Amino acid sequence: MPQMKELLKKLIQAKSTSDVGEIDCANVLADFFLAAGIEPKVDVWDSNRANLTAVLKSAGEKPALLFVGHLDVVPAEKRGWQFPAFGAIEHNGKIFGRGACDMKAGITAAAVAMTEIFQSKVELKGDMIFAATAGEETDSAGIRRFLEPFVKGTCGFCGSIVPEPTNFELVTAHRGLLWLEIKTKGKTAHGSMPQLGVNAIESMRLFLNELVYYDDINVEPDKLLGRSSISVNKIIGGSATNIVPDSCLIQVDIRTLPGQNHSHIAGDFEKMFSKLSQQDTDFAAELNILRDVVALDTDPDCAFVSRLKELINKSEFKTVPFTTDAPFIAQLNIPVVVFGPGRPELCHKPDEFIETEDLQKAIDLYKRIILHFLA
């Protein structure tokens, strides 16, 4: 237990928000693996972005098993914390800190399970591959970069586990996300003579009125995931009360179901722009895709999921409201399950924590899974 707690605390203290990058966190993991006798690889780009991978090699008689988590965390609010956000304070059987739950506990458990199996000298028949990637909370750059060397459909994996916090529920499906940024363009003028300008906020109002009637996002609800959704969650426009604004920006959060085509949705927005520009020659807008992650839809009756249910004594599978990097891994045509320690409702909140008992439970479960599939 001291080993797992020490690693988790170091990972929390290695602040890995987007303004800092993931490199310090990756180096903490690298030092941990090196001390255990496993040679890791740290892939660095843009000076502070980083992925880490480590492999337990085998005789290659069985397909490999892939564990993938993310190194980055969301920023910590200044208010509401009982303990310093990056202090990694242990109190009453819990370790507090940004990332304790989402998802450095899952990374810690998988890494410790891997090293304990390595040090036990068990002969594996299939490789275990561990990856901790950058940018899951922002741009998914790390998972895209990690997956580049693999050839779709020929990677030889029995499956993949993403150790996000699910409170030990087996998650086989979640909605996708499409974040769109729309910018309307106008012409600035003095507020006393608005007729000499083109008000970009007024143009945005026209678009938002049109968006109300956009029904193509509302496909048939999914039995597990419910409905798709669309929400305008950010707006920026104008610089002063007496200046006609020449730009206005909104950001739209769309949550999608399996089978929904994100390119078609973006195309629908472009069609709305075209319609509005025909109705009003002053209307001008541009679209930018901020994030694009399709839904996860792993077959809950496949052999990999069925075996996992037996191993962890679960009779059913669950869904979660949040989105992960799992759909990128599913592009390899392998079953992907999200399964890890921590309560999802604690993510992105002050006083985020993980119970040390759950951390140990995750290590034990991961070891059982690894040995079952690979030994």
Beta strands, then each sheet from edge to edge (+ up, - down):
strand 1: 41-45
strand 2: 49-56
strand 3: 64-70
strand 4: 89-91
strand 5: 94-96
strand 6: 128-133
strand 7: 157-162
strand 8: 171-174
strand 9: 176-185
strand 10: 189-190
strand 11: 229-237
strand 12: 243-244
strand 13: 247-256
strand 14: 285-293
strand 15: 296-297
strand 16: 318-320
strand 17: 336-338
strand 18: 353-355
sheet 1: 1+ 2- 6+ 3+ 7+ 17+
sheet 2: 4+ 5- 18+
sheet 3: 15+ 8- 16-
sheet 4: 11+ 13- 9+ 14-
sheet 5: 10+ 12-
end
